[in-house]
Amino acid sequence: MRGMQNGLHADLMLISKIWPTVVDGPTAQNAQPAAIKQKTLTVHVTSPAWIQHLRFHQNDMIRQINQAAGRDLVTDMRFKIGGLHS
């Protein structure tokens, strides 16, 4: 179990590193990767408007994350209002 948790943590760290190259500046300021489980990435956002915006771009973001990671790291995304870390 611990090995899987370490792997998930490493995947989230990689996605967080990739994130600024996947989204533009305003999006990065209003949406951040928060968790990954079973290839579903949870992204915390600042408002419902950002949820709608990101859903529209979801498939492109998944493709770009996986391309940058060099593997199928993410197959789905969830968006929820939550705190962002600086």
MOVENNOR-V558333 format. One record per residue. N is the residue number from 1. NEAR is the number of other ideal C-beta (glycine too) atoms within 8 Angstrom. Layout:
n:N near:NEAR
n:N near:NEAR
This chain:
n:1 near:4
n:2 near:5
n:3 near:6
n:4 near:7
n:5 near:8
n:6 near:8
n:7 near:8
n:8 near:10
n:9 near:8
n:10 near:8
n:11 near:10
n:12 near:11
n:13 near:8
n:14 near:10
n:15 near:15
n:16 near:9
n:17 near:6
n:18 near:12
n:19 near:12
n:20 near:6
n:21 near:6
n:22 near:9
n:23 near:8
n:24 near:5
n:25 near:5
n:26 near:6
n:27 near:11
n:28 near:11
n:29 near:6
n:30 near:10
n:31 near:13
n:32 near:10
n:33 near:11
n:34 near:7
n:35 near:7
n:36 near:13
n:37 near:7
n:38 near:3
n:39 near:10
n:40 near:11
n:41 near:14
n:42 near:13
n:43 near:13
n:44 near:11
n:45 near:13
n:46 near:7
n:47 near:8
n:48 near:6
n:49 near:6
n:50 near:13
n:51 near:12
n:52 near:8
n:53 near:9
n:54 near:15
n:55 near:8
n:56 near:6
n:57 near:8
n:58 near:9
n:59 near:6
n:60 near:7
n:61 near:12
n:62 near:13
n:63 near:8
n:64 near:11
n:65 near:15
n:66 near:11
n:67 near:7
n:68 near:9
n:69 near:10
n:70 near:4
n:71 near:5
n:72 near:6
n:73 near:11
n:74 near:13
n:75 near:6
n:76 near:8
n:77 near:12
n:78 near:8
n:79 near:11
n:80 near:9
n:81 near:8
n:82 near:7
n:83 near:4
n:84 near:10
n:85 near:4
n:86 near:2
